[in-house]
Amino acid sequence: MSKLASATDLKHVGSEPILAEGCSETELARAFNWYNYVCTSDQANEFVLTYLKSIKYSKSDLKKINKANLPNSIGWMCRILSQGGHLPDGYQKRMEDRIRDAIKQAEPDPEDVTEEPKVVVSIQERVRDKTAELIGDLENQLDVFFKTGKLSFDVTAWMRQKDIKPAISQKIADYYKPLYSELYDAVQGNDSELKESYSHWKKAQLKTYLEIVRGFIAAAEGRAVITRASRKPRKKKEKPISVIVAKMKFKEEDKEFNLKSIKVTEIVGAQQLWVFNTKYRKLSVYNAIGHSGLSVKGTTLTGFDEKTSVSKTLRKPEVTLPTIQTAGKVALRKLMDNIKAKANEANGRINNDVILLKAIK
């Protein structure tokens, strides 16, 4: 039984997790939840020092780490390794890189200052290091939320202040997408393992956590688009919308269901798009994940939220389809939930069997 948690805590969250070799990111997320609930930031710092001592870090580096402001998640990973556990592929390297970055950024001890040859750092390494540093800042904000249950943090303003470049913005968004996907499934309650892992969270808090992470992704992807657009214009003109959608294949009209497609140019920048596959009678709704809205690449939609964009097969399309074309935003929010059919993730592919029903800006 773990000495970190009281008997009362153990009744709610169980004993300290031990991760076996080949463990998944989901199992790591459960472990993080356990430590966030049971342990303090001071303990997280102690875990880091204990682990680094065990792998023979120098006293000078230990002093620097002790003064560094590392996110609690680094402490949790060090604790797992110190207990003989394992981390998912790539996480130990990411953790060690973050620790080395903290040591590099720390003020040098006067006794240890020696002249060293200059090291040439590649652009890829700079992007990686800067990305890790910024993600560390966001992890610190999540720590604030874990401790207080709320977060007053304008991530868009923070990214603007930091002048984050497109390549780094996209890496930040990609880093948080797996967590967003997991939290979304946990909120929906469809996955029994995730439901159990987040059982000690109140539903309202879990939803807030989901929206915070979604905000990180939306702000990062929005930042990538904005900064690319604000670069010094090249001689080559930006593609007009008509060129962007030129290769899109769709069905302009269907006589069986008495349907006509909207203009394909309405897709670009839309926050929501409804489409209907006349061959398989599948109704799909696509929700944009960022402020820049949906777009098109070839014959495929881009910029949509893979978790909230779904497809369902209609048993009575003649009843449902006219409703979509006349319904407002509020009515459309509940429409998919009211259709009694299995929901599948929408894949974004549009073809000659698909009618473009409605786009909402």
Contacts in CASP RR format, 6 or more apart in sequence:
PFRMAT RR
TARGET T0000
AUTHOR 0000-0000-0000
METHOD contacts of the structure
MODEL  1
MSKLASATDLKHVGSEPILAEGCSETELARAFNWYNYVCTSDQANEFVLT
YLKSIKYSKSDLKKINKANLPNSIGWMCRILSQGGHLPDGYQKRMEDRIR
DAIKQAEPDPEDVTEEPKVVVSIQERVRDKTAELIGDLENQLDVFFKTGK
LSFDVTAWMRQKDIKPAISQKIADYYKPLYSELYDAVQGNDSELKESYSH
WKKAQLKTYLEIVRGFIAAAEGRAVITRASRKPRKKKEKPISVIVAKMKF
KEEDKEFNLKSIKVTEIVGAQQLWVFNTKYRKLSVYNAIGHSGLSVKGTT
LTGFDEKTSVSKTLRKPEVTLPTIQTAGKVALRKLMDNIKAKANEANGRI
NNDVILLKAIK
1 10 0 8 1.000
1 15 0 8 1.000
2 10 0 8 1.000
2 15 0 8 1.000
2 16 0 8 1.000
2 38 0 8 1.000
4 16 0 8 1.000
4 38 0 8 1.000
4 39 0 8 1.000
4 43 0 8 1.000
5 13 0 8 1.000
5 14 0 8 1.000
5 15 0 8 1.000
5 16 0 8 1.000
5 38 0 8 1.000
9 37 0 8 1.000
9 38 0 8 1.000
12 37 0 8 1.000
12 200 0 8 1.000
13 33 0 8 1.000
13 34 0 8 1.000
13 37 0 8 1.000
13 38 0 8 1.000
13 200 0 8 1.000
14 34 0 8 1.000
16 34 0 8 1.000
16 38 0 8 1.000
16 83 0 8 1.000
17 27 0 8 1.000
17 30 0 8 1.000
17 31 0 8 1.000
17 34 0 8 1.000
17 80 0 8 1.000
18 80 0 8 1.000
18 83 0 8 1.000
18 84 0 8 1.000
18 85 0 8 1.000
19 27 0 8 1.000
19 28 0 8 1.000
19 31 0 8 1.000
19 80 0 8 1.000
19 85 0 8 1.000
19 86 0 8 1.000
19 87 0 8 1.000
20 85 0 8 1.000
20 86 0 8 1.000
21 85 0 8 1.000
21 86 0 8 1.000
22 86 0 8 1.000
22 88 0 8 1.000
22 89 0 8 1.000
23 86 0 8 1.000
23 87 0 8 1.000
23 88 0 8 1.000
24 88 0 8 1.000
25 88 0 8 1.000
25 178 0 8 1.000
25 182 0 8 1.000
26 182 0 8 1.000
26 193 0 8 1.000
26 194 0 8 1.000
26 197 0 8 1.000
27 88 0 8 1.000
28 87 0 8 1.000
28 88 0 8 1.000
28 91 0 8 1.000
29 179 0 8 1.000
29 182 0 8 1.000
29 197 0 8 1.000
30 197 0 8 1.000
31 76 0 8 1.000
31 80 0 8 1.000
32 73 0 8 1.000
32 76 0 8 1.000
33 197 0 8 1.000
33 198 0 8 1.000
33 200 0 8 1.000
33 201 0 8 1.000
35 44 0 8 1.000
35 72 0 8 1.000
35 75 0 8 1.000
35 76 0 8 1.000
35 79 0 8 1.000
36 72 0 8 1.000
36 76 0 8 1.000
36 146 0 8 1.000
37 200 0 8 1.000
39 72 0 8 1.000
39 76 0 8 1.000
41 72 0 8 1.000
41 143 0 8 1.000
41 147 0 8 1.000
44 70 0 8 1.000
44 72 0 8 1.000
44 74 0 8 1.000
44 75 0 8 1.000
44 76 0 8 1.000
44 79 0 8 1.000
45 66 0 8 1.000
45 70 0 8 1.000
45 75 0 8 1.000
47 75 0 8 1.000
47 76 0 8 1.000
47 78 0 8 1.000
47 79 0 8 1.000
47 82 0 8 1.000
48 65 0 8 1.000
48 70 0 8 1.000
48 74 0 8 1.000
48 75 0 8 1.000
48 78 0 8 1.000
48 99 0 8 1.000
49 62 0 8 1.000
49 65 0 8 1.000
49 66 0 8 1.000
50 78 0 8 1.000
50 79 0 8 1.000
50 82 0 8 1.000
51 75 0 8 1.000
51 78 0 8 1.000
51 79 0 8 1.000
51 81 0 8 1.000
51 82 0 8 1.000
52 61 0 8 1.000
52 62 0 8 1.000
52 65 0 8 1.000
52 78 0 8 1.000
52 99 0 8 1.000
53 62 0 8 1.000
54 82 0 8 1.000
57 65 0 8 1.000
60 109 0 8 1.000
60 111 0 8 1.000
60 112 0 8 1.000
61 103 0 8 1.000
63 109 0 8 1.000
64 102 0 8 1.000
64 103 0 8 1.000
64 106 0 8 1.000
64 107 0 8 1.000
64 109 0 8 1.000
65 99 0 8 1.000
65 102 0 8 1.000
65 103 0 8 1.000
65 106 0 8 1.000
67 106 0 8 1.000
67 107 0 8 1.000
68 102 0 8 1.000
68 103 0 8 1.000
68 105 0 8 1.000
68 106 0 8 1.000
69 140 0 8 1.000
70 98 0 8 1.000
70 99 0 8 1.000
70 102 0 8 1.000
71 136 0 8 1.000
71 139 0 8 1.000
71 140 0 8 1.000
71 142 0 8 1.000
71 143 0 8 1.000
72 139 0 8 1.000
72 143 0 8 1.000
72 146 0 8 1.000
73 139 0 8 1.000
74 95 0 8 1.000
74 98 0 8 1.000
74 99 0 8 1.000
77 87 0 8 1.000
77 91 0 8 1.000
77 92 0 8 1.000
77 95 0 8 1.000
78 95 0 8 1.000
80 86 0 8 1.000
80 87 0 8 1.000
81 87 0 8 1.000
81 92 0 8 1.000
87 95 0 8 1.000
94 132 0 8 1.000
97 128 0 8 1.000
97 129 0 8 1.000
97 132 0 8 1.000
98 132 0 8 1.000
98 136 0 8 1.000
101 129 0 8 1.000
101 132 0 8 1.000
101 133 0 8 1.000
105 133 0 8 1.000
121 129 0 8 1.000
127 167 0 8 1.000
127 168 0 8 1.000
127 171 0 8 1.000
130 168 0 8 1.000
131 168 0 8 1.000
131 171 0 8 1.000
131 172 0 8 1.000
131 175 0 8 1.000
134 162 0 8 1.000
134 164 0 8 1.000
134 168 0 8 1.000
134 172 0 8 1.000
135 172 0 8 1.000
135 175 0 8 1.000
137 158 0 8 1.000
138 155 0 8 1.000
138 172 0 8 1.000
138 176 0 8 1.000
138 216 0 8 1.000
141 151 0 8 1.000
141 153 0 8 1.000
141 155 0 8 1.000
142 151 0 8 1.000
142 212 0 8 1.000
144 151 0 8 1.000
144 153 0 8 1.000
145 151 0 8 1.000
145 208 0 8 1.000
145 209 0 8 1.000
145 212 0 8 1.000
149 205 0 8 1.000
149 208 0 8 1.000
150 208 0 8 1.000
151 208 0 8 1.000
151 212 0 8 1.000
155 215 0 8 1.000
155 216 0 8 1.000
155 219 0 8 1.000
156 219 0 8 1.000
156 223 0 8 1.000
159 169 0 8 1.000
159 219 0 8 1.000
159 220 0 8 1.000
159 223 0 8 1.000
160 223 0 8 1.000
164 172 0 8 1.000
164 220 0 8 1.000
164 223 0 8 1.000
164 227 0 8 1.000
165 227 0 8 1.000
166 223 0 8 1.000
166 224 0 8 1.000
166 227 0 8 1.000
166 228 0 8 1.000
169 220 0 8 1.000
169 221 0 8 1.000
169 222 0 8 1.000
169 223 0 8 1.000
169 224 0 8 1.000
169 227 0 8 1.000
170 220 0 8 1.000
170 221 0 8 1.000
170 224 0 8 1.000
172 216 0 8 1.000
172 220 0 8 1.000
173 216 0 8 1.000
173 217 0 8 1.000
173 220 0 8 1.000
173 221 0 8 1.000
173 224 0 8 1.000
176 213 0 8 1.000
176 216 0 8 1.000
176 217 0 8 1.000
176 220 0 8 1.000
177 217 0 8 1.000
179 213 0 8 1.000
180 210 0 8 1.000
180 213 0 8 1.000
180 214 0 8 1.000
180 217 0 8 1.000
180 307 0 8 1.000
181 306 0 8 1.000
181 307 0 8 1.000
182 194 0 8 1.000
183 206 0 8 1.000
183 209 0 8 1.000
183 210 0 8 1.000
183 213 0 8 1.000
184 210 0 8 1.000
184 307 0 8 1.000
184 308 0 8 1.000
185 191 0 8 1.000
185 194 0 8 1.000
185 307 0 8 1.000
186 194 0 8 1.000
186 195 0 8 1.000
186 197 0 8 1.000
186 198 0 8 1.000
186 201 0 8 1.000
186 206 0 8 1.000
187 203 0 8 1.000
187 206 0 8 1.000
187 207 0 8 1.000
187 210 0 8 1.000
189 195 0 8 1.000
198 206 0 8 1.000
201 209 0 8 1.000
214 289 0 8 1.000
217 289 0 8 1.000
217 290 0 8 1.000
218 289 0 8 1.000
218 290 0 8 1.000
218 291 0 8 1.000
221 289 0 8 1.000
221 290 0 8 1.000
221 292 0 8 1.000
221 303 0 8 1.000
222 290 0 8 1.000
222 291 0 8 1.000
222 292 0 8 1.000
225 292 0 8 1.000
241 265 0 8 1.000
241 268 0 8 1.000
242 265 0 8 1.000
244 268 0 8 1.000
244 295 0 8 1.000
244 296 0 8 1.000
245 264 0 8 1.000
245 265 0 8 1.000
245 267 0 8 1.000
245 268 0 8 1.000
245 296 0 8 1.000
247 298 0 8 1.000
247 299 0 8 1.000
248 264 0 8 1.000
248 267 0 8 1.000
248 296 0 8 1.000
248 298 0 8 1.000
248 299 0 8 1.000
248 350 0 8 1.000
249 299 0 8 1.000
249 350 0 8 1.000
249 351 0 8 1.000
249 352 0 8 1.000
250 261 0 8 1.000
250 264 0 8 1.000
250 275 0 8 1.000
250 350 0 8 1.000
250 351 0 8 1.000
250 352 0 8 1.000
250 354 0 8 1.000
250 355 0 8 1.000
250 356 0 8 1.000
251 261 0 8 1.000
251 278 0 8 1.000
251 352 0 8 1.000
251 353 0 8 1.000
251 354 0 8 1.000
251 355 0 8 1.000
252 260 0 8 1.000
252 261 0 8 1.000
253 259 0 8 1.000
253 260 0 8 1.000
253 261 0 8 1.000
254 260 0 8 1.000
254 278 0 8 1.000
254 355 0 8 1.000
256 278 0 8 1.000
257 276 0 8 1.000
257 278 0 8 1.000
257 317 0 8 1.000
257 318 0 8 1.000
257 321 0 8 1.000
257 355 0 8 1.000
259 276 0 8 1.000
259 278 0 8 1.000
259 321 0 8 1.000
259 355 0 8 1.000
259 357 0 8 1.000
260 355 0 8 1.000
261 355 0 8 1.000
261 356 0 8 1.000
261 357 0 8 1.000
262 356 0 8 1.000
262 357 0 8 1.000
262 358 0 8 1.000
262 359 0 8 1.000
264 356 0 8 1.000
266 356 0 8 1.000
266 359 0 8 1.000
267 273 0 8 1.000
267 294 0 8 1.000
267 295 0 8 1.000
267 296 0 8 1.000
267 301 0 8 1.000
267 356 0 8 1.000
267 359 0 8 1.000
268 294 0 8 1.000
268 295 0 8 1.000
268 296 0 8 1.000
269 288 0 8 1.000
269 292 0 8 1.000
269 293 0 8 1.000
269 294 0 8 1.000
269 295 0 8 1.000
269 361 0 8 1.000
270 288 0 8 1.000
270 293 0 8 1.000
270 294 0 8 1.000
270 359 0 8 1.000
270 360 0 8 1.000
270 361 0 8 1.000
271 287 0 8 1.000
271 288 0 8 1.000
271 293 0 8 1.000
271 294 0 8 1.000
271 360 0 8 1.000
271 361 0 8 1.000
272 285 0 8 1.000
272 286 0 8 1.000
272 287 0 8 1.000
272 288 0 8 1.000
272 332 0 8 1.000
272 359 0 8 1.000
272 360 0 8 1.000
273 285 0 8 1.000
273 286 0 8 1.000
273 294 0 8 1.000
273 301 0 8 1.000
273 304 0 8 1.000
273 356 0 8 1.000
273 358 0 8 1.000
273 359 0 8 1.000
273 360 0 8 1.000
274 283 0 8 1.000
274 284 0 8 1.000
274 285 0 8 1.000
274 286 0 8 1.000
274 324 0 8 1.000
274 332 0 8 1.000
274 357 0 8 1.000
274 358 0 8 1.000
274 359 0 8 1.000
275 283 0 8 1.000
275 284 0 8 1.000
275 286 0 8 1.000
275 350 0 8 1.000
275 354 0 8 1.000
275 355 0 8 1.000
275 356 0 8 1.000
275 357 0 8 1.000
276 282 0 8 1.000
276 283 0 8 1.000
276 284 0 8 1.000
276 314 0 8 1.000
276 317 0 8 1.000
276 321 0 8 1.000
276 354 0 8 1.000
276 355 0 8 1.000
276 357 0 8 1.000
277 283 0 8 1.000
277 284 0 8 1.000
277 353 0 8 1.000
277 354 0 8 1.000
277 355 0 8 1.000
278 353 0 8 1.000
278 354 0 8 1.000
278 355 0 8 1.000
279 353 0 8 1.000
280 313 0 8 1.000
280 353 0 8 1.000
281 313 0 8 1.000
281 314 0 8 1.000
281 317 0 8 1.000
282 311 0 8 1.000
282 312 0 8 1.000
282 313 0 8 1.000
282 314 0 8 1.000
283 311 0 8 1.000
283 312 0 8 1.000
283 313 0 8 1.000
283 314 0 8 1.000
283 317 0 8 1.000
283 320 0 8 1.000
283 321 0 8 1.000
283 324 0 8 1.000
283 336 0 8 1.000
283 339 0 8 1.000
284 309 0 8 1.000
284 310 0 8 1.000
284 311 0 8 1.000
284 312 0 8 1.000
284 346 0 8 1.000
284 348 0 8 1.000
285 309 0 8 1.000
285 310 0 8 1.000
285 332 0 8 1.000
285 336 0 8 1.000
285 346 0 8 1.000
286 294 0 8 1.000
286 301 0 8 1.000
286 304 0 8 1.000
286 309 0 8 1.000
286 346 0 8 1.000
286 348 0 8 1.000
287 304 0 8 1.000
287 305 0 8 1.000
287 308 0 8 1.000
287 309 0 8 1.000
288 294 0 8 1.000
288 303 0 8 1.000
288 304 0 8 1.000
288 305 0 8 1.000
289 303 0 8 1.000
289 304 0 8 1.000
289 305 0 8 1.000
290 303 0 8 1.000
292 303 0 8 1.000
293 303 0 8 1.000
294 301 0 8 1.000
294 302 0 8 1.000
294 303 0 8 1.000
294 304 0 8 1.000
295 301 0 8 1.000
295 302 0 8 1.000
295 303 0 8 1.000
296 302 0 8 1.000
299 349 0 8 1.000
299 350 0 8 1.000
299 351 0 8 1.000
300 348 0 8 1.000
300 349 0 8 1.000
300 350 0 8 1.000
301 348 0 8 1.000
301 349 0 8 1.000
301 350 0 8 1.000
304 346 0 8 1.000
304 348 0 8 1.000
306 345 0 8 1.000
306 346 0 8 1.000
307 345 0 8 1.000
309 345 0 8 1.000
309 346 0 8 1.000
309 348 0 8 1.000
310 336 0 8 1.000
310 343 0 8 1.000
310 344 0 8 1.000
310 345 0 8 1.000
310 346 0 8 1.000
311 343 0 8 1.000
311 344 0 8 1.000
311 345 0 8 1.000
311 346 0 8 1.000
312 336 0 8 1.000
312 339 0 8 1.000
312 341 0 8 1.000
312 342 0 8 1.000
312 343 0 8 1.000
312 344 0 8 1.000
313 341 0 8 1.000
313 342 0 8 1.000
314 320 0 8 1.000
314 321 0 8 1.000
314 339 0 8 1.000
314 341 0 8 1.000
315 341 0 8 1.000
320 335 0 8 1.000
320 339 0 8 1.000
321 357 0 8 1.000
323 331 0 8 1.000
323 335 0 8 1.000
324 332 0 8 1.000
324 335 0 8 1.000
324 357 0 8 1.000
324 358 0 8 1.000
325 357 0 8 1.000
325 358 0 8 1.000
327 335 0 8 1.000
329 360 0 8 1.000
332 360 0 8 1.000
336 343 0 8 1.000
350 356 0 8 1.000
END
